Amino acid sequence: MDNNLFLLAVTFLLCIQVSSQNCNDVNSINDIDQVHETDAPGTLIFNVSKGPLENITFTITNPIEPVMQSYFRHFQNDTLFTFSLNKTLDLEELYNILGYDVQAIDFNFFCGTILKRTTVYVIPENEYSPSINITGDLNIPENTTVGSVVYKLRERVLDKDRPKSTTFSFDLTSTGEKTFALVGALTGDIKLDLPLDFESGHNSYILNISVKDTIDSTARTGYALLRVNILDVDDQGPEFVVPGCSSPCVIPEYTAITELSYTGPLTVEPAAIKARDLDTLNLPIAYSIYNDPADGSSSNVNSGFFKIESSNGTIFQLRPASQALWATKRLVVRAAEVGSSQPAAHATVTVRVRQRDPTINGTMIVPGEGRTVTEKDVSLLSAVIAISVLFGVSIIAAAIVIFLMRRKRREIVSPEDTNSEPPTEEEEIHSERSEEASFRKRIVLSTTAKTKETNVLNSGTDPITDPTFLNRSIYRHMMLPPLPMKDTGIGTDSTKAKKRSRRRLKKKENEMFDGTREYDMKADPEFFESPDKSKIKRSTRSFKAPTKHIVVNNDNAELED
């Protein structure tokens, strides 16, 4: 009996041990579980009961990456198995590590011979706001068709959240008019809603764009600005620039006045012919001319009367109006943009002949062919000015000459001036004749004085004691010049002028006698008695007037009263 009790106890213990290792609690693990990517480390995923002899383990089957093991941890004791997070399952971090999005993780749990498969889903969180990658301005031409899509936003949206959202909603506001609009809130396409006009002044727009990454309450919003620039295109033709004519100036009228015999460029009023491009492209303008159909004849153009410079609009008259009978002619000037399909602008020019048009006041001298009246006036004025200048210069020169001549005549040359230029032959003759006349006068005065002196002496008056003797006019001519005084300091003659040293090529001839020097020869009585002194032998050298004169009483000379 004792043996039976022993066997029964052993059997009971074996049954208890087998029941504690059956791992049936592992089957209670959920097939699907979930965590959030923002759950902190230690967050419990699940726990199950276990026996003291049960050992539960796990492996990750997807994704099969060694790094994934580090994100989970487990704990078990005799009664409980706990499975939790070791690190936060940051999906953006996993994407950077693995290169792909992780949305679910597959596990295999083992307990004895029992295998339990389960999947843990990672719930993404909206952590970042979206953004729009706008790299520059949007430039569109002003002739863009209304309703066309000009910009796509969806392909430019950036969202750092993983996995990336596929649902975005957009909103748009713009400065000024509602020129741009969205095709749809979910598409992100921007279209042109109103026509553009560069010349109106609306050349730039600012679009304020917003985008949301979801359509629920967890949505985050991003903002961006887009500048739209309108580009000018050749959508307008040229116009004539005329003072007082508001833009656009439609068919302005010009006037030009010509003369019967005039040829050359015409001056038009109210201003020179000029056209400009209404667009900012500033395309070059080409000018042409033809007859106004309303004038009734095209002979003025076909006969070669007028032409126009295509580059600047200057009209030339090629033939004088005297070769025709018209008094006025109307021309049409056409201005077109070079290389453009835009319509041209037109203006009328009325050419009027002054001598034939009675409405023109005043008459003008008809200029020569090829020259304008202004040119002739300028030429005449230039000639008058030149003649006036020459006349004035002549008068000034004559006045200077007269002044110098008078000054020359008034200038007194001192007898002692040794720096004077040698006299010419004519001056020598004139000087000799003057000396001869003076000499003859002194002879007459000497004879008269001698007679008077004899009378005074016979009267008993002593000329030496008579103080009035020397003051009498009859004796003044007999007074000798004062004696030169010697400078006791330097021993020189103070009244003697400096003589200019001149080289003498030959000696003065000894036979010359001028009455001022002494010669070793006898006096020639014929010289004094002869009234004709024109045959006096002259020196070949220049004559120098004597500085002192000697009065000689010639009683033998024949005096004429």
Salt bridges, closest charged atoms under 4 A:
ASP31 OD1 - LYS116 NZ 2.61
ASP101 OD2 - ARG162 NH2 2.90
GLU125 OE2 - HIS36 ND1 2.78
ASP189 OD2 - LYS152 NZ 3.57
GLU239 OE2 - ARG276 NH2 2.80
GLU259 OE2 - ARG354 NE 2.93
ASP292 OD2 - ARG330 NE 2.92
ASP295 OD2 - LYS329 NZ 3.81
ASP357 OD2 - ARG352 NE 2.75
GLU432 OE1 - ARG538 NE 3.08
GLU435 OE1 - HIS549 ND1 3.78
ASP466 OD2 - ARG472 NH2 3.12
GLU509 OE1 - LYS537 NZ 3.76
GLU511 OE2 - LYS537 NZ 2.63
